Amino acid sequence: MIYMDHSATSPVRKEVYEAMEPYLKESFGNASTFYSLGREAKVAMENARKSVAKLIGAYPEEIIFTSGGTESDNIAIQGIAYKLQSKGKHIITSSIEHPAVIETCKGLEKKGFKVTYLPVYENGIVKVSDLEKAITDETILITIMHANNEIGTIQPIAEIGEVAKEHKIKFHCDAVQSVGKIPVDVNELNIDLLSISAHKLYGPKGVGALYIRKRTRLEPILYGGGQENNLSPGTENIPGIVGFAKACQIAETELESNVAYLTRLRDKLINGVLNNIEKSYLNGDREKRLPGNINFRFTGIEGESIILMLDGKGIAGSTGSACSSKKLTASHVLKAIGLEDADSHGSLRLTLGLENTEEEVDTVIKEIAPIVERLRSMSPIWNKDDSLWKDNTKKCDF
């Protein structure tokens, strides 16, 4: 298998698994207990907190552990909204956020909050000028992702954070796709709250973190035993937390070399596909994107078909459109950058990881072209009226 879907999840590194193993066996204590096994677990957790904090330039006491990015996003957004609702009920986000942010904001709208969804334009990047125009006296929170999970575009987070700071508005950043892949420093980026998920940087699933800047107060949305400053109550996942910390340590050590390596592979794959397949395009900004992210679109075909045929060749990727049992729905991210449904359905996301090689990239380039050609040969729209695809302003539903 050539695995190119690292934005969905990454494999657990050998060093991470080895760090976790003792806490799955002999050191299995509950960190809330007072005897030796519990104290041992507590020490491991606090050491892990230091490692996670160090990767993003934070203090250990500013880190709480969660079950992952979705919980972190919910705690941050709802926690600020309910804590500051007496000052205002306006939230600003972008139109291409992860569902963990979009759906949380929609839920708050049902409870009387007003949400502004900023546009991103063709390159998938928010304009700071749009953000400034959207701010009102009622604005209490800005939540913008660092890098998009589908098209990999990197937002001007430092500038956004500066605007938030100037207006004394809390700023949350979903950095699930960026931490461990590109440099992230919460102070340089002017971030008040930041979400992380371990399984996106070669750690285990089911564990994440939320950075909360000192003196930032949140209203709890979960209730229980009081763990993690009463914000993420429940028995801590010590093996997962230890693995998460190890993944952060490795990411910090290897960051510069990993960025260079993945950028080289990414650019080779982009150039190889675009130069060999007619009417193929790159979704998102060419330069301001994650090192390992590529999102193509091929006119005249459906992305799901590409995925299935690539899978038959032992290549794992994903599509820019979501598929349910009832209907095919175009990606909200691709629609936000101006693509019609037909073009959105013809998208393919390939996200690279450290185990990928140049030989694998060559193989993928070689295999995609005949797959696209075959699918186009079976497409009644591509065959019947090729001119339709030359004008992206025309709507074409499959």
Beta strands, then each sheet from edge to edge (+ up, - down):
strand 1: 2-3
strand 2: 63-66
strand 3: 90-94
strand 4: 114-118
strand 5: 139-143
strand 6: 170-174
strand 7: 193-197
strand 8: 208-212
strand 9: 280-282
strand 10: 293-298
strand 11: 315-316
strand 12: 318-319
strand 13: 322-323
strand 14: 328-329
strand 15: 347-351
sheet 1: 1+ 11+
sheet 2: 2+ 8- 7+ 6+ 5+ 3+ 4+
sheet 3: 9+ 10- 15+ 12-
sheet 4: 13+ 14-
end
